[in-house]
């Protein structure tokens, strides 16, 4: 009933909200992806996605299936690794962007450490732009970060809307510059925020700069200003600004996995961690306790 191949396809569609992107990620034809999802829906007797010509969204049953699919695949991978006896080992230098500080990424990493005890995992948490630079310089083997719109590299983990967020009580004065809370350069959301405000001809001023997500959140909770942030990762205590605030649309953002120049010693470990993140990608959208 719960064929792992169909579950993997379901997860890929759920994380990218696109049959085309899921097909690209899995190396399948789009018709095959549709068939896998249809067979899974027939098996459970429920509709897992609502789709029209423009968008794909998870239904309530689809949201429930996300958790089940991830756990079933996790156990499936553990069983395969146990019985095939393949031991992944070596040093793996993994970089994750600040965006994931408050998510359940640590749970995914903990599961990976448990399944691959002989991998020496080194974690770097930095701004997405910095991680891409370190990857290019050969200082990291695998990166989970935001992707610049013009950059085709990387395997899509999920796509999200960027939105303006701030403290619940924050009110913006239309006649005054927009107070911005931003990462320092080369922050990808920083660049996008300044670009859309400039395009709209809206004045802005930077009221807080911090390389740490926790620093930005503290400033936003104190009501100092607004920040551009992933819609699915809005931190507790902050909320999306309503359209009447009059701020320009920020567009979408892609979170991707990018492999560095292949180091033979790290390749198997990097592939194993990438698979764990792609399988548990829905976990990344939820905040840790």
Rosetta silent file (secondary structure, phi, psi, omega in degrees, C-alpha in Angstrom):
SEQUENCE: XXXXXXXXXXXXXXXXXXXXXXXXXXXXXXXXXXXXXXXXXXXXXXXXXXXXXXXXXXXXXXXXXXXXXXXXXXXXXXXXXXXXXXXXXXXXXXXXXXXXXXXXXXXXXXXXXXXXXXXXXXXXXXXXXXXXXXXXXXXXXXXXXXXXXXXXXXXXXXXXXXXXXXXXXXXXXXXXXXXXXXXXXXXXXXXXXXXXXXXXXXXXXXXXXXXXXXXXXXXXXXXXXXXXXXXXXXXXXXXXXXXXXXXXXXXXXXXXXXXXXXXXXXXXXXXXXXXXXXXXXXXXXXXXX
SCORE:     score description
SCORE:     0.000 S_00000001
   1 L     0.000  -44.221 -178.306    0.000    0.000    0.000 S_00000001
   2 L  -107.495   70.704 -179.944    2.770    2.445    0.919 S_00000001
   3 L   -61.485  123.544 -178.066    5.270    1.762   -1.861 S_00000001
   4 H   -54.792  -36.348 -179.784    8.529    3.617   -0.974 S_00000001
   5 H   -62.694  -43.653  179.572    8.964    4.774   -4.577 S_00000001
   6 H   -68.219  -36.787  179.274    5.529    6.417   -4.569 S_00000001
   7 H   -64.894  -39.707  178.014    6.164    7.897   -1.128 S_00000001
   8 H   -63.319  -41.176  178.454    9.435    9.450   -2.342 S_00000001
   9 H   -63.627  -45.164  178.630    7.596   10.937   -5.309 S_00000001
  10 H   -56.742  -46.044 -179.699    4.841   12.231   -3.010 S_00000001
  11 H   -61.429  -42.891 -179.033    7.451   13.884   -0.745 S_00000001
  12 H   -61.910  -41.053  178.284    9.201   15.520   -3.692 S_00000001
  13 H   -68.565  -41.061 -178.204    5.895   17.021   -4.913 S_00000001
  14 H   -63.850  -35.832 -176.318    4.922   18.082   -1.371 S_00000001
  15 H   -81.589  -32.285 -178.084    8.246   19.859   -0.825 S_00000001
  16 H   -97.892  -14.497 -174.820    8.476   21.602   -4.212 S_00000001
  17 L    49.888   40.482 -179.827    4.689   22.060   -4.722 S_00000001
  18 L  -157.574  125.638  178.008    5.377   21.342   -8.385 S_00000001
  19 H   -68.820  -34.826  179.729    5.038   18.135  -10.417 S_00000001
  20 H   -65.081  -48.809 -179.474    7.623   19.506  -12.887 S_00000001
  21 H   -63.789  -39.848  179.809   10.211   20.262  -10.197 S_00000001
  22 H   -62.466  -41.922  179.014    9.575   16.899   -8.510 S_00000001
  23 H   -61.606  -42.243 -179.979   10.127   15.117  -11.837 S_00000001
  24 H   -63.423  -44.983 -178.530   13.367   17.058  -12.321 S_00000001
  25 H   -62.647  -41.024 -173.486   14.568   16.223   -8.794 S_00000001
  26 H   -89.332   -8.481 -177.733   13.788   12.515   -9.134 S_00000001
  27 L    69.995   34.464 -179.833   14.962   12.163  -12.729 S_00000001
  28 L  -117.569  165.752  172.353   11.504   10.943  -13.812 S_00000001
  29 L   -77.363  151.846 -178.213    9.036   11.983  -16.490 S_00000001
  30 H   -61.681  -34.476  179.905    6.238   14.251  -15.267 S_00000001
  31 H   -64.577  -34.086  178.216    3.647   11.676  -16.343 S_00000001
  32 H   -67.586  -41.981  178.201    5.373    9.103  -14.076 S_00000001
  33 H   -60.142  -47.147  179.187    5.246   11.515  -11.131 S_00000001
  34 H   -59.828  -40.874 -179.288    1.514   12.089  -11.721 S_00000001
  35 H   -65.069  -42.634  178.643    0.961    8.337  -11.955 S_00000001
  36 H   -59.363  -44.880 -178.438    2.816    7.681   -8.653 S_00000001
  37 H   -66.489  -42.301 -179.217    0.733   10.293   -6.847 S_00000001
  38 H   -62.415  -42.676  179.896   -2.514    9.018   -8.375 S_00000001
  39 H   -64.090  -39.014  179.614   -1.704    5.412   -7.346 S_00000001
  40 H   -66.946  -41.420  178.740   -0.888    6.543   -3.797 S_00000001
  41 H   -63.861  -38.937  177.555   -4.153    8.520   -3.624 S_00000001
  42 H   -65.197  -40.250 -177.912   -6.050    5.456   -4.870 S_00000001
  43 H   -64.303  -40.405 -178.075   -4.314    3.264   -2.266 S_00000001
  44 H   -90.741  -12.851  178.354   -5.264    5.538    0.657 S_00000001
  45 L    71.738   23.583  179.355   -8.632    6.510   -0.789 S_00000001
  46 L  -137.474  153.499  174.746   -8.007   10.228   -0.163 S_00000001
  47 L   -84.749  126.857 -176.022   -6.986   13.234   -2.228 S_00000001
  48 L   -98.617  -24.012  177.610   -3.509   14.351   -1.130 S_00000001
  49 E  -129.875  143.466  167.172   -3.116   17.429   -3.344 S_00000001
  50 E  -104.493  126.652 -176.737   -5.527   20.039   -4.608 S_00000001
  51 E  -134.066  140.397  170.680   -4.258   21.224   -7.956 S_00000001
  52 L  -128.523 -167.970 -174.309   -5.376   23.669  -10.607 S_00000001
  53 L   -65.826  -24.337 -174.474   -3.587   25.096  -13.647 S_00000001
  54 L  -101.947  -30.731 -170.765   -1.533   27.501  -11.522 S_00000001
  55 L  -144.592  159.822  175.597   -0.763   25.849   -8.227 S_00000001
  56 E  -124.618  126.484  178.447   -0.384   22.636   -6.258 S_00000001
  57 E  -130.563  150.532  175.018   -1.277   22.618   -2.548 S_00000001
  58 E   -75.312  139.205  171.070   -1.423   19.855    0.046 S_00000001
  59 L   -81.994  177.174  177.457   -4.868   18.904    1.308 S_00000001
  60 H   -60.643  -41.115  178.090   -5.403   18.193    5.012 S_00000001
  61 H   -66.546  -33.792  177.296   -4.957   14.472    4.282 S_00000001
  62 H   -64.509  -40.133  177.457   -1.806   15.342    2.312 S_00000001
  63 H   -60.866  -42.534  179.714   -0.395   17.172    5.361 S_00000001
  64 H   -64.599  -41.637 -178.567   -1.079   14.058    7.461 S_00000001
  65 H   -63.675  -30.244  179.019    0.547   11.835    4.838 S_00000001
  66 H   -52.860  -51.597 -178.690    3.705   14.004    4.965 S_00000001
  67 H   -62.294  -44.857 -179.247    4.519   12.859    8.485 S_00000001
  68 H   -63.736  -46.048 -176.635    3.711    9.214    7.768 S_00000001
  69 H   -59.808  -43.907 -178.200    5.683    9.153    4.496 S_00000001
  70 H   -62.544  -43.454 -177.888    8.760   10.638    6.128 S_00000001
  71 H   -69.548  -40.156  179.627    8.709    8.112    8.992 S_00000001
  72 H   -61.768  -44.971 -178.054    8.034    5.127    6.711 S_00000001
  73 H   -67.708  -35.104  178.937   10.941    6.113    4.432 S_00000001
  74 H   -60.601  -48.760 -179.787   13.214    6.711    7.410 S_00000001
  75 H   -65.044  -38.529  179.171   12.607    3.192    8.717 S_00000001
  76 H   -60.183  -46.138  179.019   12.946    1.822    5.173 S_00000001
  77 H   -62.922  -42.989 -179.058   16.384    3.481    4.795 S_00000001
  78 H   -61.833  -42.910 -179.757   17.499    2.207    8.217 S_00000001
  79 H   -64.543  -44.033  179.990   16.467   -1.342    7.355 S_00000001
  80 H   -60.295  -46.953 -178.046   18.250   -1.187    3.970 S_00000001
  81 H   -62.161  -39.871 -177.689   21.441    0.170    5.556 S_00000001
  82 H   -63.885  -47.172 -173.427   21.323   -2.490    8.302 S_00000001
  83 H   -83.420  -24.597  176.649   20.894   -5.460    5.986 S_00000001
  84 H   -85.635  -17.412  175.036   23.167   -4.329    3.161 S_00000001
  85 L    68.777   20.541  178.924   25.796   -3.476    5.761 S_00000001
  86 L   -77.445  124.214 -179.932   27.039   -0.427    3.876 S_00000001
  87 L  -106.583  115.731  175.563   29.003    1.764    6.257 S_00000001
  88 L   -86.512  133.207  179.024   29.349    5.374    5.262 S_00000001
  89 L  -142.130  174.087  178.265   32.427    6.985    6.787 S_00000001
  90 E   116.393  174.122 -179.823   34.692   10.014    6.409 S_00000001
  91 E   -94.783  130.039 -179.068   34.673   13.706    7.315 S_00000001
  92 E  -122.578  118.694  179.060   31.711   15.729    6.037 S_00000001
  93 E   -98.055  106.586 -173.071   31.781   19.541    6.158 S_00000001
  94 E  -111.682  131.601  178.323   28.130   20.644    6.051 S_00000001
  95 E  -114.477  131.311  176.668   26.917   24.241    5.931 S_00000001
  96 E  -123.370  141.089 -177.582   23.376   25.322    6.840 S_00000001
  97 E   -76.279  158.901  179.621   22.061   28.857    6.528 S_00000001
  98 H   -51.651  -27.911 -177.589   20.913   30.907    9.525 S_00000001
  99 H   -53.844  -26.961 -171.985   17.301   30.374    8.305 S_00000001
 100 H   -96.574    6.093 -176.819   17.319   26.882    9.809 S_00000001
 101 L   -57.470  -39.748 -174.644   18.463   27.833   13.324 S_00000001
 102 L   -97.593    4.743 -178.074   14.934   27.582   14.760 S_00000001
 103 E   -92.315 -171.335 -179.315   13.736   24.619   12.693 S_00000001
 104 L   -93.389   22.717  175.948   13.999   20.920   13.332 S_00000001
 105 H   -52.813  -40.031  178.638   17.174   20.535   11.266 S_00000001
 106 H   -55.516  -33.250  178.690   18.963   19.334   14.449 S_00000001
 107 H   -65.917  -40.008  179.178   16.546   16.354   14.544 S_00000001
 108 H   -65.656  -42.133 -179.433   17.489   15.419   10.967 S_00000001
 109 H   -66.938  -36.776  178.934   21.207   15.732   11.814 S_00000001
 110 H   -64.468  -43.208  177.510   20.744   13.677   14.982 S_00000001
 111 H   -61.832  -39.472  179.201   19.043   10.917   12.978 S_00000001
 112 H   -64.559  -43.648  179.302   21.881   11.046   10.444 S_00000001
 113 H   -61.915  -38.453 -179.597   24.520   10.744   13.213 S_00000001
 114 H   -66.404  -42.252 -177.394   22.632    7.782   14.646 S_00000001
 115 H   -77.241  -25.007 -176.069   22.418    6.012   11.264 S_00000001
 116 L  -131.202   68.578 -173.672   26.005    6.847   10.249 S_00000001
 117 L   -64.092  -17.782 -176.973   28.095    6.853   13.427 S_00000001
 118 L   -92.061    4.187  175.453   31.366    6.629   11.481 S_00000001
 119 E   -91.448  129.633  177.476   30.824    9.945    9.700 S_00000001
 120 E   -92.380  100.168 -173.469   32.655   12.869   11.293 S_00000001
 121 E   -93.010  123.004  175.296   30.137   15.690   10.746 S_00000001
 122 E  -111.332  121.506 -175.840   31.343   19.309   10.948 S_00000001
 123 E  -104.000  132.490  174.075   28.530   21.873   10.940 S_00000001
 124 E  -120.735  126.966  175.895   28.907   25.515    9.847 S_00000001
 125 E  -110.742  122.136 -174.907   25.983   27.938   10.290 S_00000001
 126 E  -151.637  178.889  172.211   26.322   31.096    8.206 S_00000001
 127 L   -69.510  148.757 -178.744   24.490   33.417    5.812 S_00000001
 128 H   -53.897  -47.095 -177.935   23.473   31.760    2.539 S_00000001
 129 H   -58.609  -42.072  179.577   25.729   34.040    0.475 S_00000001
 130 H   -65.103  -41.689 -179.847   28.742   33.239    2.672 S_00000001
 131 H   -61.571  -42.523  179.076   28.053   29.479    2.483 S_00000001
 132 H   -61.750  -38.102  178.730   27.975   29.589   -1.327 S_00000001
 133 H   -66.078  -42.949 -179.602   31.352   31.394   -1.269 S_00000001
 134 H   -66.281  -36.055  178.426   32.860   28.822    1.137 S_00000001
 135 H   -63.509  -46.428 -179.307   31.524   25.973   -1.010 S_00000001
 136 H   -62.479  -31.847 -179.235   33.107   27.485   -4.132 S_00000001
 137 L   -82.217    1.385  178.012   36.398   27.848   -2.233 S_00000001
 138 L    78.751   17.643 -178.355   36.351   24.115   -1.398 S_00000001
 139 L   -92.508   -9.997  178.001   35.856   24.692    2.345 S_00000001
 140 L  -133.435  156.630  179.669   32.523   22.834    2.501 S_00000001
 141 L  -102.801  -28.526 -176.030   31.210   19.610    0.951 S_00000001
 142 E  -151.424  137.760 -177.632   27.444   20.194    1.131 S_00000001
 143 E  -131.699  137.640  172.693   25.337   23.295    1.730 S_00000001
 144 E  -115.381  110.075 -171.935   21.657   23.794    2.599 S_00000001
 145 E  -159.417  175.255  173.810   20.831   27.430    1.871 S_00000001
 146 E   -74.693  153.933 -179.465   18.808   29.937   -0.090 S_00000001
 147 E  -113.481  138.666  173.831   19.626   30.237   -3.776 S_00000001
 148 L   -66.442  143.784 -174.312   20.048   33.473   -5.696 S_00000001
 149 L   -55.139  -35.126 -175.590   17.305   33.708   -8.362 S_00000001
 150 L   -84.710   -2.205 -174.354   19.807   33.689  -11.253 S_00000001
 151 L   -93.771  115.633 -177.193   21.711   30.681   -9.882 S_00000001
 152 L   -81.630   -9.783 -171.131   20.645   27.387  -11.504 S_00000001
 153 L   -75.743  156.260  172.815   22.759   25.169   -9.220 S_00000001
 154 L   103.581  155.274  179.174   21.452   23.006   -6.443 S_00000001
 155 E  -100.397  123.289 -174.630   18.715   20.504   -5.778 S_00000001
 156 E   -66.353  122.106  174.263   15.453   22.148   -4.734 S_00000001
 157 E   -90.038  -48.190  166.770   14.416   21.187   -1.197 S_00000001
 158 E  -162.896  162.511 -179.447   11.469   23.544   -1.242 S_00000001
 159 E  -115.058  141.098 -176.321   10.251   26.821   -2.702 S_00000001
 160 E  -142.463  163.696  172.281    8.641   29.487   -0.557 S_00000001
 161 E   -86.440  142.128  168.844    7.280   33.024   -0.656 S_00000001
 162 E   -90.680  135.384 -178.985    9.307   35.791    0.928 S_00000001
 163 E  -132.887  161.862  174.634    7.080   38.039    3.046 S_00000001
 164 E   -86.650  130.373  178.644    7.476   41.124    5.231 S_00000001
 165 E  -128.916  158.749  178.910    7.212   40.320    8.927 S_00000001
 166 E  -169.393 -175.937  178.014    7.283   42.342   12.132 S_00000001
 167 L   -68.404  148.017 -178.112    5.842   42.662   15.619 S_00000001
 168 L   -51.429  -41.445 -173.074    2.036   42.416   15.823 S_00000001
 169 L   -84.399   -3.246 -174.207    1.713   46.014   17.077 S_00000001
 170 L   -66.570  132.047  174.786    4.041   47.537   14.453 S_00000001
 171 L  -125.003  130.003 -179.508    2.505   50.290   12.314 S_00000001
 172 L   -94.791  140.347  176.815    4.384   51.773    9.367 S_00000001
 173 L   -94.001  118.929 -175.199    4.112   55.457    8.511 S_00000001
 174 L   -61.376  -23.499 -176.552    3.652   55.807    4.733 S_00000001
 175 L   -89.971   -5.292 -176.133    5.474   59.161    4.738 S_00000001
 176 L  -114.103  156.373  178.472    8.611   57.910    6.466 S_00000001
 177 L   -57.894  145.423  179.759   11.406   55.568    5.258 S_00000001
 178 E   -69.994  123.536  178.356   10.718   51.873    5.865 S_00000001
 179 E   -78.249  117.872 -172.536   12.699   50.747    8.955 S_00000001
 180 E  -107.847  138.915  173.377   14.595   47.615    7.888 S_00000001
 181 E  -112.390  117.288 -170.102   16.052   44.766    9.941 S_00000001
 182 E  -139.091  157.832  167.014   18.548   42.917    7.734 S_00000001
 183 L   -72.974  156.738  173.243   21.414   40.474    7.515 S_00000001
 184 L   -72.045  165.303  172.853   24.737   42.041    6.450 S_00000001
 185 L   -59.593  148.002    5.722   25.916   41.551    2.846 S_00000001
 186 L   -95.809   47.706 -178.557   25.981   39.104    1.076 S_00000001
 187 L   -57.758  132.091 -176.987   22.555   38.243    2.551 S_00000001
 188 H   -73.052  -40.371  179.419   20.146   37.107   -0.174 S_00000001
 189 H   -70.308  -34.463  177.532   16.975   38.397    1.564 S_00000001
 190 H   -58.052  -51.323 -177.913   18.727   41.712    2.285 S_00000001
 191 H   -58.906  -42.107 -178.285   19.513   42.202   -1.409 S_00000001
 192 H   -65.617  -43.305 -178.771   15.932   41.318   -2.392 S_00000001
 193 H   -60.524  -47.311 -178.135   14.366   43.698    0.191 S_00000001
 194 H   -66.026  -38.227 -177.932   16.483   46.668   -0.923 S_00000001
 195 H   -63.627  -47.485 -176.136   15.905   45.872   -4.596 S_00000001
 196 H   -71.158  -33.572  177.836   12.075   45.770   -4.417 S_00000001
 197 H   -68.387  -42.642  178.030   11.877   48.923   -2.270 S_00000001
 198 H   -61.985  -41.245 -178.819   14.195   50.804   -4.665 S_00000001
 199 H   -63.709  -35.208  179.651   12.134   49.612   -7.627 S_00000001
 200 H   -79.352   -9.966 -177.503    8.973   50.916   -5.943 S_00000001
 201 L    75.409   22.973 -177.898   10.728   54.221   -5.233 S_00000001
 202 L   -94.334  130.522  178.939   10.128   53.718   -1.519 S_00000001
 203 L   -73.038  150.238  178.749   12.658   55.189    0.880 S_00000001
 204 E  -144.246  160.495  172.273   14.190   52.919    3.505 S_00000001
 205 E  -142.763  144.348 -178.845   16.650   53.045    6.376 S_00000001
 206 E   -89.596  120.203 -178.111   18.456   50.198    8.097 S_00000001
 207 E  -101.160  -18.669  178.874   17.681   50.126   11.826 S_00000001
 208 E  -154.814  133.468  173.056   19.371   46.823   12.667 S_00000001
 209 E  -124.665  131.362  175.918   22.002   44.603   11.054 S_00000001
 210 L  -151.740  141.301  176.835   22.904   41.215   12.484 S_00000001
 211 L   -83.330   -2.577 -177.588   24.503   38.072   11.091 S_00000001
 212 L  -112.123  132.159  178.753   22.449   36.044   13.551 S_00000001
 213 H   -59.335  -39.250  179.683   18.791   35.170   13.026 S_00000001
 214 H   -61.694  -35.522  176.941   18.219   35.404   16.778 S_00000001
 215 H   -64.490  -43.463  179.737   19.563   38.988   16.707 S_00000001
 216 H   -64.568  -42.192 -178.950   17.179   39.958   13.905 S_00000001
 217 H   -62.815  -41.508 -179.934   14.232   38.343   15.673 S_00000001
 218 H   -60.640  -42.653  179.657   14.991   40.225   18.909 S_00000001
 219 H   -65.677  -40.731 -179.399   15.020   43.531   17.010 S_00000001
 220 H   -67.748  -41.576  179.256   11.775   42.688   15.198 S_00000001
 221 H   -64.644  -29.546  178.845   10.025   41.602   18.411 S_00000001
 222 L   -76.987   -2.994  176.804   11.082   44.915   19.988 S_00000001
 223 L    80.550   19.518 -177.090    9.154   46.669   17.203 S_00000001
 224 L   -71.839  -28.919 -177.641   12.213   48.332   15.643 S_00000001
 225 L   176.849 -159.917 -176.618   11.203   47.560   12.076 S_00000001
 226 E  -116.535  156.514  175.229   10.356   44.969    9.421 S_00000001
 227 E  -137.299  151.650  175.397   12.309   42.111    7.877 S_00000001
 228 E   -86.849  131.427 -173.903   11.975   39.981    4.742 S_00000001
 229 E  -153.126  155.288  178.337   11.579   36.340    5.701 S_00000001
 230 E   -63.772  131.365 -174.702   10.443   32.962    4.409 S_00000001
 231 H   -60.707  -36.350 -176.348    6.656   32.596    4.888 S_00000001
 232 H   -82.474   -6.047 -177.369    6.877   29.042    6.206 S_00000001
 233 H  -117.163   23.692 -178.029    9.597   29.892    8.723 S_00000001
 234 L   -60.915  123.712 -176.550    8.030   32.917   10.463 S_00000001
 235 L   -70.056  152.554  176.607    9.420   32.861   14.022 S_00000001
 236 L   -56.618  143.183  178.251    7.070   32.804   17.027 S_00000001
 237 L    88.930   -3.246  176.661    6.128   36.290   18.245 S_00000001
 238 L  -127.301  155.964  179.602    6.243   37.811   14.753 S_00000001
 239 E  -142.245  164.466 -178.641    3.622   37.945   12.027 S_00000001
 240 E   -70.621  137.910  177.702    3.220   38.744    8.376 S_00000001
 241 L   -74.267  139.075 -179.832    2.494   42.401    7.588 S_00000001
 242 L   -70.176  159.257 -179.247   -0.912   42.929    5.967 S_00000001
 243 H   -57.698  -30.377 -176.578   -1.137   44.119    2.339 S_00000001
 244 H   -65.473  -12.845  175.979   -2.457   47.474    3.543 S_00000001
 245 H   -65.761  -17.913  172.790    1.056   48.221    4.855 S_00000001
 246 L    76.542   16.815 -179.955    1.747   48.964    1.175 S_00000001
 247 L   -84.252  148.212 -176.832    5.117   47.209    0.935 S_00000001
 248 L   -70.493  156.336  177.165    6.124   45.707   -2.427 S_00000001
 249 L   -63.514  141.063 -178.518    5.967   41.981   -3.173 S_00000001
 250 L   -97.579  -12.465 -179.512    9.215   40.167   -2.404 S_00000001
 251 L    81.303 -162.796 -174.729    8.683   37.200   -4.733 S_00000001
 252 E  -106.912  165.366  177.900    9.722   33.635   -4.085 S_00000001
 253 E  -138.815  142.715  178.691   12.849   32.039   -2.707 S_00000001
 254 E  -105.016  132.998  170.695   14.356   28.596   -3.294 S_00000001
 255 E  -101.977  125.281 -172.208   16.023   26.562   -0.544 S_00000001
 256 E  -132.139  160.192  169.451   18.488   24.180   -2.150 S_00000001
 257 E  -104.518  128.238  178.228   21.143   21.574   -1.446 S_00000001
 258 E  -124.921  130.048  176.608   24.405   22.182   -3.298 S_00000001
 259 E   -87.740  142.210  177.755   27.311   19.738   -3.442 S_00000001
 260 L   -82.906 -177.983  175.168   30.834   21.130   -3.431 S_00000001
 261 L   -53.853  131.385 -171.312   33.725   20.050   -5.632 S_00000001
 262 L   -61.879  117.371  169.383   33.763   16.280   -5.189 S_00000001
 263 L  -103.525  118.257 -174.972   36.092   15.063   -2.488 S_00000001
 264 H   -50.354  -39.557 -175.305   36.103   11.290   -2.819 S_00000001
 265 H   -66.117  -26.911 -174.993   36.323   10.892    0.958 S_00000001
 266 H  -103.526   -6.868 -169.912   33.164   12.946    1.549 S_00000001
 267 H   -62.144  -47.921 -178.676   31.059   11.943   -1.437 S_00000001
 268 H   -63.518  -43.092 -179.366   29.173    8.996    0.092 S_00000001
 269 H   -64.400  -41.116  179.627   28.538   10.889    3.336 S_00000001
 270 H   -63.870  -41.396  178.553   27.348   13.980    1.416 S_00000001
 271 H   -64.241  -40.543 -178.827   24.967   11.843   -0.666 S_00000001
 272 H   -66.611  -42.065  179.778   23.605   10.143    2.469 S_00000001
 273 H   -69.541  -39.292  177.582   23.002   13.456    4.285 S_00000001
 274 H   -59.249  -42.732  178.965   21.431   15.001    1.168 S_00000001
 275 H   -63.542  -40.851  179.862   19.027   12.038    0.976 S_00000001
 276 H   -64.233  -38.710 -179.222   18.155   12.432    4.686 S_00000001
 277 H   -71.896  -40.964  179.399   17.422   16.150    4.217 S_00000001
 278 H   -66.136  -35.468  178.102   15.349   15.611    1.071 S_00000001
 279 H   -70.327  -39.578 -176.566   13.372   12.881    2.842 S_00000001
 280 L   -98.712   19.039 -174.235   12.849   15.007    5.951 S_00000001
 281 H   -56.518  -32.181  179.727   12.434   18.315    4.126 S_00000001
 282 H   -65.650  -25.512  177.647    8.939   18.893    5.526 S_00000001
 283 H   -61.747  -31.554 -173.607   10.537   18.883    8.989 S_00000001
 284 H   -71.589  -14.476 -178.452   12.465   22.012    8.057 S_00000001
 285 H   -87.306   -4.094 -176.138    9.285   24.035    7.759 S_00000001
 286 L  -112.144  146.369 -179.872    8.398   23.556   11.402 S_00000001
 287 E   -80.209  146.425  175.283    9.892   25.242   14.391 S_00000001
 288 L   -71.585  149.899 -177.944   11.630   23.237   17.053 S_00000001
 289 L   -31.099    0.000    0.000    9.798   23.081   20.371 S_00000001
